[in-house]
Amino acid sequence: MENETIQIPVMAELAAEGKSPEILFWVGCAGSFDDRYKRVTKAMVKILNKVRISFAVLGTEEACTGDPAKRAGNEFLFQMQALSNIQVLNGYGIKKIVTACPHCFNTLKNEYPSLGGNYEVLHHSELLQQLINQGKIRLKEGGTFQGKKITYHDSCYLGRANDIYEAPRQVLEALDAELVEMKRCRNKGLCCGAGGAQMFKEAEKGKKEINIERIEEALQTGAEIIASACPFCMTMMSDGVKNKNREGEVKVLDLAELIDAVV
């Protein structure tokens, strides 16, 4: 995959040609800079290309949504970052945004409107579900994951914050895998421990790290794959699997990677 040429249209180039894409793909900090999550970005781009959806990325014009600043209590920095992004988005006349990060999704959807940024914002799990339901994504028969046990970890910003529980599960069910739920799931799901800007600081003193508690619940299901839909969750769950020395038999994969592997 590393040597593949992947077509990624950039918004500035399309605008120069007088074109406007159906979707702006908001990559996010993790999808741009984190080596692990770059693979999710590539998987998503390959899916969008396969289904022939016209999309573009902002490229160097995309900056952090301001979520970490806001969660850490720096409202001034958040508003500076948000207003800068809104100026760029409105300048291009963007109407619809898709992102693979629930933190970007939540901020763009719920916090940008009050600052003048009004867009239709979808998390990639919602878009994948729509494409599967519309028959635009056709999964190969007897796919890689047929009959395999998969458990899904609910992202707080996707689930409790935005009530998106079914879309990711419907995407997983389309894989013809066996979806096994953890004891704490959906609106009672346990946080991975990284949200609210916790990702960027050392944990306070306690008896156990949250991600270790969560990974123990995931491993109890007997799942071979832990599916996630958030870069923060993916980091925490992957670290938990390593902590238990189970990375040889248990994989942590994003929904986009799972779909990309079978289309």
N, C-alpha and C positions, 0 to 999 in steps of 0.2 A: 504494500500500500504506500510505503514511503516514497517510492519512485514514480508513482502515478502522477500524471498531469491532471489536475482538477480545475475545471473552469469556474472561476469565482468572479462574477461581474462586480465592478466597483461603481458606486452611485455617481460619483463625479464624472466618470467616463460616460455612463449612460445619459446623464443630464446634458453633457456636451453634445450628444447625438440627438437630443430632443426626445429621448425615451424615458418612460417611467415604469419601474417594475411593479408587479402585482404585490410583492412582499418585500419589505426590508428585513433581512436577517441580521438581528442584533447579536453579535458574537459574544460580547462580554469580556471582562478581564481574564477570566479562567480559560475561556475558549480561545483567547488570543495568545496567552503567555504560558499557561500551565501545560507542560509537555503531555501529561496524561489526558487532559481535557481537549487538547488540540485534536486528538483522535475522534472525539465526539463531534467537533466542528466539521471535520472532514467527512464523517459518516453522514451528517445532516446535509452537507452540500451535495454529496453523491446522490442522496435520495431526492433532493430537490431537482437535480439535473435529470435523474432517471424519469421522474414524473412530468418533466418539462414545465415546471412552474417558473414564471419569470420572476427572478429575485435579484437583489444586489446587497452588498455590504457597504458600510461607510468607510471601511479601511482605516486610514490614519486619522480620519475626521471623527471616528468614534472614540469617546472618552468614557470613563467610569460613570455609571448612572448616579452615583452619590450614595448608594445604599450603605456601604460600610461607614461612611462619615455620619450619616443620619443615625444609624443604630448606635454608634459610639457617642452620640450626643452633640456632634458638631453641625448644627442646623445651618449655620452660615456657609460652611464649605459645601454642604449638600446643595443649597440653593444656587451657589455659584456654578457647581458642576451641572446641575439640572438645567438651569437657564441657558448655559452654553450649548448643551445637547439639543434643547428645544429649538434654539435659534437655527441650528444646522438642519434638524428634522423638518421644521416648518419651511425653511428655505428651499428644500427639495419637494415640498408638498406631500410628505409621507402620510399615508392613510392607514396602512396595515403593517404591524411589526410582529415578527416571530422570534422568540429567543429560547435557548435551551437552559437558561438559568432562571430558576424561580425567584431569585433575589432581584435580578434585572426586571423580570416579568411583573412582580409585585410593585416595584417602584415606578416603572413606566406606566402601568395600568392604573394604579391607585393614587400615586403622589404627583405625577406630572400634570394631570388636568388642572389642578388649582394654580399651577404656574404658567398655564397657557399651552400645555402640550396635550392635545386630545387625539388619541389614536385608537384603532382597534388593535388590541394586544393579545396575542395567543402564545401560550407555552407550547413548546414543540410536541409535547404529548398530545395536546388537543389537535394540532395540525395532523400528526401521524394518524390519530384516530379517525379524523375526517377523511383523509386520503384512503385509508383502508375501507371505511364504510362506503365511500364513493366508487370503490373498485379501481382507483388509480394506482394504489400499491397492491400488486398481486404477489402473494407469497408462494414460493415454490412448494410443491407437494412433498411431504416427508422431509421437512426442513431439518436443519442442524439441531434445532432445539426440541424436536418432536418427542414428547413423553418425558422430557427432563424436568426436574423439580426446580422451579424458580420462585423466589420470594421477593416481594416488592417492598422497599423501604419508602414510606411516605415522607416527602419533604414538608417541613412545617409551613413554608411560604407558599407551597402549592396547595396543601391540604387545608389545614385549619385557617390559614389566612385568606384563601381564595376558593375553598370548597371544591377543589378538583381532586376527586378520588377515583372516579370511574374511568376517565380517559386513559390513564397509564395502564390500568388493569385490562381494559379492552384491547389495548395494543398488545399486551403480553398474551392474552387469550388467543389472539390471532396467530400466534406462533405455534399453536397446538401443543403447548407445554402444559405441565401440571403446576398451576399457581397455588402455592401453599402460603397461608398467611401467618405472620408472627402473632404472638399473643396480644401485643399492643399494636393495633393498626388503625387505619383510617383516622377518625377524629380523636382516637385515643393513642395514636402513634407516638413513639418516643423520639424526641429530637436527637439528631446525631451528635449534637454538642458544639456545632460550629456557627449556628445562626446568631443574629444579633451582634455581629462583629466579634464574636468569641473566637472565630477562625484566626484572628490576628493578634491574639494575646495568650499568655500562659494561663493555664487553668488555676482556679483557686484550690486551696487545700481541701482534700476530701478523701474518702475511702476508695473510690473507683472512678476512672474516667467514664464519661457518659457513653462514648463510642464503644468502649469495651462491654458495658452493660447491653448496649444495643446489638453488638455483633454476637454476643452469647445467645440472644433471642433469635437472631437470624440463623445461627448454626443449629439451634435446637429443632428447626423445621426440617433439617436434612437436605436443604436445597443445595444444588450444585452451582447455581448462579444467584447472586444477589443483584437485583435490578434497581437502579437508581435513576433519578431524573433531575439531578442537581449536582453541580461541581463540588460544592461544600460537602454534601452527603457522600459523594464518591470518594473524596479524600479521606474522610473520617472512617467510612466503612472499609476501605482498602487498608488503612492503617490498623484497624481492628482485626482484619483477617491475618495480616502479617504478625500482629501481636500474638495470635493463637497458632502461628506457624502452619496455617492452612491454605496458603496461597497456591500450593500445588494442586489442590482439588476443588477449591471454591473461587470462582471468578466474580468480580464486581464489574458489571457492565451497564452502560447507559441504554435507554430505550432505543435511541437512534442507532447505536452499534448493533443491537440485536436485530433490528429491522434491516439494516444495511447488509447484514450477513446472509439474509434469506430472500432478498429481492433480486 
